Amino acid sequence: MDLFERHRQEKTEAEAPLAARMRPRTLDEFVGQAAIVGEGRLLRRAIQADQLSSLIFYGPPGTGKTTLARIIANTTKAHFIAINAVLAGVKEIREAIATAQEKRGMYDQRTILFVDEVHRFNKAQQDALLPWVENGTVILIGATTENPYFEVNKALVSRSRLFQLKPLDAVGLRQIVQQALTDPIRGYGDRPIQLDEDALNHWANVANGDARALLNAVELAVETTPRNAEGQIHLTLAVAEESIQRRAVLYDKEGDAHFDTISAFIKSVRGSDPDAALYWLARMVYAGEDPRFIFRRLLILAGEDVGMADPQAIVVVNACAMAFDRVGLPEGRYPLAQATLYLATCPKSNSVMGFFDALAAVEQEREAEVPSPLRDANRDKKGFGHGAGYLYPHAYRDHWVEQQYLPSGLQGQVFYQPSQQGYEAHIQTQVAQRREAQLAAMVEGTSWGGPLEALTFGPADAAQERWLQRTLSQVGGQLGTIRDRLFSLATLQRHHLVLDFNAGTGLLTWEAVRRVPEGGVYACVWTATEAIALTEQSQALPALSRPVVLRSSRLLEFPQVLADTGQNVQFDWAIGRQVLAAETTPETTIQTLAQIWQTRHFAPTTGLLLAESIPRQAQRLYRLLQPEWIGLPLYDRLVAAEEAIYAHPQEARLQWDVADLEHWFQLAGFAVTVQLERVPTELWITPALIARWFTAGSMPFTYAEYLSQSLQPAEIALIRDRFTESLCHHPVPWHSAIAIIQARWPTPA
């Protein structure tokens, strides 16, 4: 770069709009999108580790797509090339590929190709990129405001990881304004600016999640507001309103916002919510949508979702559409709103969808002949008997007779299912009665056709997925049931951060890894052996997909262990199995959890899911024996001796139940729900298992040592012999009582 080029670049940067000058340069400066670039999230880890694969950023304008690409350019060691699909073509793509090949061949350096507005490339241009993305010559980063599943080549999408960016919330927008007004180099920190709170609130509200629109409004306000008598630039609500006079409604008639808004409108009308329907209608009208398009959709809805529940609905909507054509805007909004309210408040039925079932039957079934009685009798009655046997309905009472009108192979098939809504409720009984009569006539042979025919209708990284599925399938049936139950309660999203307490076996860890591919999993273990085993197992996964293994000797030390990693993460979910045994008693462990929950790593929205065995309701060993094996008197004494275990004064850890759990969690400050589930399975009785039950030395007592407080050694020996003779090397039914605990830290009122 020569002196003149450098001067031109510096001048361009200095004179750039505020939105361009304030573009974040690092992840720490980046505001919003914590779901994908927050601490511990996959994308942040990939950027920091410089291990990027092809990416597509999808979201509305002003949410940070291009900014993220620029941050990657500032942090990666790869060569970075940026092009804009609006201006570039195949020629620019070829030049970029040639540069990438040169960098790889001469310097062994990867190349990242950033394509802004990638959806603007036509199919040929996108196809020109495909082989070079496929063989790794370039790492593609695409940015688009349109749904990539519709606007981007499917082959490119399948080779890229998609990240959806959301509109910024009010907190993020306010933070951006403060940054712009306090930065003395890129913003207005060198000017005496006084910003009123209501002006800031107005900007954050009206910007509609678009940081660029927000900064443009700030720039206009600052640059056009003269200083007051005190020498300050006073930004009032009036100034803010003038700088951004109306909400920048995101509504491109060819884009996602158009289809998403009309979808929300139709679903609100279908859901009989007149308030929501009017809101989405106002959004469309305000953005300049063609009312005729809205009327067309309402006419479709009147047939699809109202149908026979109110046959007048389509008449009313059509009349409103005709009235609009006569009146025009702006008064035409009255019939538009009337049609919307009529459909939103009338009864609903989608029974007309039976037509598509009939259409499917036509497509799937062999073409059936028209039954002879239904054929045209005027042409072939004499030669072929067409029309013979037809019963004229008007010749019968109520102008109806129980004859079949379907082909023989479809007789008895039901396509129309009347609902119980509105007008349709009045005809439901009549339709059902006539069908019953038709069926009876067919069965009794008084109608043409053969026997009734019953119709039936059938219904990421491949290597990594195979490894996870294999690993997940290697757990026992009971453990798999517990795992699946916990994850059915966790509303995990792909970008969530999950903490697995007591992750020793990896039972929950690997399932979490599979479910949060764009987030991250932290696995807490208590021993070095568990840490080594979990780490070795994870080596089969790509580095960015591996769980972070944290070893803590005590539960209370976990926050410090996490802090020692230098990662300021905040978990979305914490899960665990047999966690309450981590401390001396469950009550103590729950109190420790409450202390942990008040650290910065757990937001009020963080969910806690635990699966804990309930000792008091555990499987009793005496139920595995038949009374006659040891004699009824000894069996009764065995029952009493074993039940006494769960009331032993030195075994508080065995004496708690569901009610105790609820009390302890509530006492610690959690909002909690506990569900008791009994999990039946089979247990294989082995000599080692029997030895563990009947050999002294375990803490604090073994089964035999408990029994010795009520039974004689000879009696205990007899019981052990019966276990060995009758049950050893055999499966027995085993019932576990598992408490499924759902807890959250109550949000302050």
Residue pairs with C-beta under 8 A, 6 or more apart in sequence:
1 9
13 21
17 215
17 216
17 219
18 180
18 187
18 188
18 215
18 216
18 218
18 219
19 211
19 212
19 215
19 216
19 219
21 186
21 187
22 176
22 179
22 180
22 183
22 186
22 187
22 215
23 66
23 67
23 70
24 30
24 31
24 64
24 67
24 71
25 70
25 71
25 74
26 71
26 74
26 75
27 37
27 44
27 47
27 48
27 71
27 75
29 179
30 37
30 64
30 67
30 68
30 71
31 64
31 168
31 172
31 175
31 176
31 179
31 211
32 63
32 64
32 166
32 168
32 169
32 172
32 211
33 63
33 64
33 68
33 165
33 166
34 41
35 41
35 166
35 493
35 495
36 42
36 43
36 44
36 163
36 164
36 165
36 495
36 518
37 43
37 44
37 47
37 68
38 44
38 497
38 569
38 570
39 567
39 568
39 569
39 570
40 497
40 519
40 520
40 522
40 548
40 567
40 569
41 495
41 497
41 518
41 519
41 520
42 495
42 517
42 518
42 519
42 520
42 544
42 545
43 55
43 163
43 518
45 520
45 544
46 52
46 53
46 544
47 71
47 72
47 75
47 76
48 75
49 543
49 544
50 75
50 76
50 77
50 78
51 543
51 544
52 72
52 76
52 78
52 112
52 139
52 141
53 139
53 160
53 161
54 133
54 139
54 140
54 141
54 156
54 159
54 160
54 161
55 139
55 140
55 141
55 142
55 160
55 161
55 162
55 163
56 118
56 140
56 141
56 142
56 143
56 144
56 148
56 152
56 156
56 157
56 160
56 161
56 162
56 163
57 65
57 68
57 69
57 141
57 142
57 143
57 144
57 163
57 165
58 65
58 144
58 145
58 146
58 147
58 148
58 162
58 163
58 164
58 165
59 65
59 145
59 164
59 165
59 166
59 167
60 145
60 165
60 167
60 209
60 210
60 250
60 257
61 145
61 210
61 212
61 213
61 250
62 167
62 168
62 207
62 209
62 210
62 211
62 212
62 213
62 214
63 165
63 166
63 167
63 168
63 209
63 210
63 211
64 165
64 211
65 116
65 143
65 144
65 165
66 116
66 143
68 165
69 82
69 114
69 116
69 141
69 143
72 80
72 112
72 114
72 141
73 80
73 82
73 112
73 114
76 112
77 109
77 110
78 109
78 110
78 111
78 112
78 139
79 99
79 100
79 103
79 109
79 110
79 111
79 112
80 111
80 112
80 114
81 96
81 99
81 100
81 111
81 112
81 113
81 114
81 138
82 114
82 116
83 92
83 93
83 96
83 113
83 114
83 115
83 116
84 115
84 116
84 117
85 115
85 116
85 117
85 118
85 119
85 120
85 121
85 125
86 116
86 117
86 120
88 115
89 125
90 124
90 125
90 128
93 125
93 128
93 129
94 128
96 111
96 113
96 138
97 132
97 137
97 138
99 111
100 111
100 113
100 132
100 137
100 138
101 137
103 109
103 110
103 111
104 110
104 111
104 137
110 139
111 137
111 138
111 139
112 138
112 139
112 141
113 129
113 138
113 139
113 140
113 141
114 141
114 142
114 143
115 121
115 129
115 140
115 141
115 142
115 143
116 143
117 143
117 144
117 145
118 126
118 142
118 143
118 144
118 148
118 152
119 144
119 145
119 146
119 148
119 151
119 152
121 129
123 153
126 152
126 153
126 156
127 153
129 138
129 140
129 156
130 153
130 155
130 156
130 159
132 138
133 139
133 140
133 156
133 159
133 160
134 159
140 156
140 160
142 148
142 152
142 156
142 160
144 151
144 152
145 252
145 255
145 256
146 255
146 256
147 256
148 157
148 162
149 157
161 518
163 518
166 209
167 208
167 209
167 210
167 250
168 176
168 207
168 209
168 210
168 211
169 209
170 201
170 204
170 205
172 211
173 203
173 204
173 207
173 209
173 211
173 214
174 200
174 204
176 211
176 214
176 215
177 195
177 200
177 203
177 204
177 214
177 218
179 187
180 187
180 188
180 215
180 218
181 187
181 188
181 189
181 193
181 195
181 218
181 222
182 189
183 189
184 190
188 222
191 222
191 233
192 227
192 231
192 232
192 233
193 222
193 232
193 233
193 235
194 232
194 233
194 234
194 235
195 235
196 234
196 235
196 236
196 237
196 240
198 237
198 240
199 235
199 236
199 237
199 239
199 240
200 240
202 237
202 240
202 241
202 244
203 214
203 217
203 218
203 240
203 243
203 244
204 214
206 217
206 244
206 246
206 247
206 248
207 213
207 214
207 217
207 244
207 248
208 247
208 248
208 249
208 250
210 248
210 250
213 244
213 248
214 244
216 244
217 240
217 243
217 244
218 243
220 243
220 244
221 235
221 239
221 240
221 242
221 243
222 233
222 235
224 243
225 233
225 234
225 235
225 239
226 233
227 233
228 234
249 283
249 286
249 287
250 257
251 257
251 258
251 261
251 283
251 284
251 287
251 288
251 289
252 258
253 289
258 289
261 280
261 283
261 284
261 287
262 280
262 284
262 289
262 293
262 294
262 297
264 276
264 280
265 277
265 280
265 281
265 283
265 284
265 294
265 297
266 297
266 301
268 276
268 277
268 279
268 280
268 344
269 277
269 298
269 301
269 305
269 340
269 343
269 344
270 301
270 305
270 348
272 344
272 345
272 348
273 344
274 340
274 341
274 344
274 345
277 340
277 341
277 343
277 344
278 337
278 340
278 341
281 294
281 336
281 337
281 340
284 294
285 291
285 333
285 336
291 324
291 329
291 332
291 333
291 336
292 321
292 324
294 336
295 317
295 320
295 321
295 324
295 336
295 339
298 317
298 321
298 339
298 340
298 343
299 314
299 317
299 318
299 321
301 343
302 313
302 314
302 316
302 317
302 343
303 314
303 352
304 350
304 352
304 353
305 343
305 348
305 349
305 350
306 313
306 314
306 343
306 346
306 347
306 348
306 349
307 313
307 349
307 350
307 351
307 352
307 424
308 349
308 351
308 352
308 418
308 419
308 423
308 424
308 427
309 346
309 347
309 348
309 349
309 351
309 419
309 421
309 422
309 423
309 424
310 346
310 347
310 422
310 423
311 423
313 342
313 343
313 346
316 338
316 339
316 342
317 339
317 342
317 343
319 335
320 335
320 336
320 338
320 339
320 342
321 335
321 339
323 332
323 335
324 332
324 335
324 336
327 334
327 335
346 422
347 421
347 422
347 423
347 424
348 419
348 421
349 418
349 419
349 421
349 422
349 424
350 419
351 416
351 417
351 418
351 419
351 424
354 415
354 416
354 417
355 415
357 415
358 415
360 457
361 410
361 413
361 415
361 455
365 409
365 410
366 409
368 407
368 408
368 409
368 410
369 407
370 407
371 404
371 405
371 407
371 408
371 448
371 449
372 384
372 385
372 386
372 387
372 388
372 389
372 448
373 387
373 388
373 389
373 390
373 391
373 403
373 448
374 387
374 390
374 405
375 384
375 386
375 387
376 386
376 387
377 386
377 387
377 388
377 390
378 387
379 386
380 386
381 387
381 388
389 448
390 403
391 401
391 403
393 399
393 400
393 401
395 401
400 434
402 434
402 437
402 438
402 440
402 441
402 446
402 447
403 438
403 441
403 447
403 448
404 411
404 438
404 441
404 442
404 447
404 448
404 449
406 412
406 413
406 449
408 448
408 449
408 450
409 450
409 453
410 453
410 455
411 442
411 449
411 450
411 452
411 453
412 439
412 442
412 452
412 453
412 454
413 453
413 455
414 435
416 431
418 424
418 425
418 427
418 428
418 431
418 432
419 425
419 428
420 428
438 447
439 452
441 447
442 449
442 452
443 452
460 517
461 542
464 541
464 542
464 545
465 514
467 540
467 541
468 510
468 513
468 514
471 506
471 510
471 537
472 480
472 483
472 510
472 511
472 514
475 483
475 505
475 507
476 681
477 681
478 679
478 681
478 734
478 736
479 507
481 679
481 681
482 507
482 577
482 611
482 679
482 738
483 507
483 508
483 511
485 611
485 677
485 738
485 740
486 508
486 575
486 577
486 609
486 611
486 740
487 508
487 511
487 512
487 515
489 609
489 740
489 742
490 573
490 575
490 607
490 609
491 607
492 498
492 512
492 515
492 516
492 572
492 573
493 516
493 519
493 572
494 515
494 516
494 517
494 518
494 519
495 516
495 518
495 519
496 516
496 519
496 572
496 573
497 516
497 519
497 520
497 521
497 522
497 569
497 570
497 571
497 572
497 573
498 512
498 515
498 516
498 519
498 520
498 521
498 522
498 571
498 572
498 573
498 574
498 575
499 521
499 522
499 524
499 571
499 573
499 574
499 575
500 508
500 509
500 512
500 521
500 522
500 523
500 524
500 547
500 574
500 575
500 576
501 524
501 555
501 574
501 575
501 576
501 579
501 582
501 610
502 524
502 525
502 526
502 576
502 577
502 578
502 579
502 582
503 509
503 523
503 524
503 525
503 530
503 534
503 547
503 549
503 576
504 525
504 526
504 527
504 530
504 533
504 534
506 523
506 533
506 534
506 537
507 577
508 575
508 576
508 577
509 521
509 523
509 534
509 547
512 521
512 547
512 575
513 521
513 541
513 545
513 546
513 547
517 545
519 572
520 547
520 548
520 569
521 547
521 548
522 547
522 548
522 550
522 562
522 569
522 571
523 534
523 547
523 548
523 549
523 550
524 550
524 551
524 552
524 558
524 561
525 531
525 534
525 549
525 550
525 551
525 552
526 551
526 552
526 553
526 582
527 551
528 551
530 551
531 549
531 551
534 547
534 549
535 549
538 546
538 547
538 549
539 546
548 565
548 567
550 558
550 561
550 562
550 565
551 561
552 558
552 561
554 582
554 583
555 579
555 582
555 583
555 589
555 592
555 593
555 596
556 592
556 595
556 596
558 596
559 596
559 599
559 601
562 569
562 601
568 600
569 601
570 600
570 601
570 602
570 603
570 606
571 601
571 602
571 603
571 606
572 603
572 605
572 606
572 607
573 606
573 607
573 608
573 609
574 602
574 606
574 607
574 608
574 609
575 608
575 609
575 610
576 609
576 610
576 611
577 610
577 611
577 612
578 611
578 612
578 613
579 589
579 593
579 610
579 612
580 586
580 589
580 590
580 610
580 612
581 589
581 653
582 589
582 592
583 589
583 592
584 653
585 652
585 653
586 612
586 653
586 656
586 660
586 661
586 664
587 656
587 660
587 664
590 664
590 665
590 667
590 668
590 670
591 664
591 668
593 608
593 668
593 670
594 668
594 669
594 670
596 602
597 606
597 608
597 669
597 670
597 745
598 745
602 745
604 744
604 745
604 746
604 747
604 748
605 744
605 747
606 744
606 745
607 742
607 743
607 744
608 670
608 741
608 742
608 743
608 744
609 740
609 741
609 742
609 743
610 739
610 740
610 741
610 743
611 738
611 739
611 740
611 741
612 661
612 738
612 739
612 741
613 736
613 737
613 738
613 739
614 656
614 657
614 658
614 676
614 737
614 738
614 739
615 646
615 653
615 654
615 655
615 656
616 646
616 654
616 655
616 656
616 657
617 657
617 676
617 737
618 736
618 737
619 734
619 735
619 736
620 639
620 642
620 643
621 642
621 693
621 703
621 723
622 635
622 638
622 639
622 642
624 685
624 723
624 727
624 732
625 635
625 638
625 719
625 722
625 723
625 726
625 727
626 726
627 635
629 722
629 726
630 638
630 718
630 719
630 722
634 711
634 715
634 718
634 719
637 710
637 711
637 715
638 707
638 711
638 719
640 710
641 706
641 707
641 709
641 710
641 711
642 703
642 706
642 707
644 706
644 709
644 710
645 651
645 654
645 703
645 706
646 654
646 655
647 655
648 654
648 655
648 706
650 700
650 701
651 700
651 701
658 674
658 676
658 739
661 672
661 674
661 739
661 741
662 672
662 674
665 672
665 674
665 741
665 743
666 672
669 745
669 746
670 743
670 744
670 745
670 746
671 743
671 744
671 745
671 746
672 741
672 742
672 743
673 741
673 742
673 743
674 739
674 740
674 741
674 742
675 739
675 740
675 742
676 737
676 738
676 739
676 740
677 737
677 738
677 739
677 740
678 735
678 736
678 737
678 738
679 735
679 736
679 737
679 738
680 733
680 734
680 735
681 733
681 734
681 735
681 736
682 731
682 732
682 733
682 734
683 731
683 732
683 733
683 734
684 729
684 730
684 731
685 723
685 727
685 728
685 729
685 730
685 731
685 732
686 728
686 729
687 724
687 728
690 720
690 723
690 724
690 728
692 698
692 702
693 702
693 703
693 704
693 720
693 723
694 702
694 703
694 704
694 716
694 720
694 723
695 702
695 704
696 702
696 704
696 705
704 716
704 720
707 716
707 719
708 716
711 719
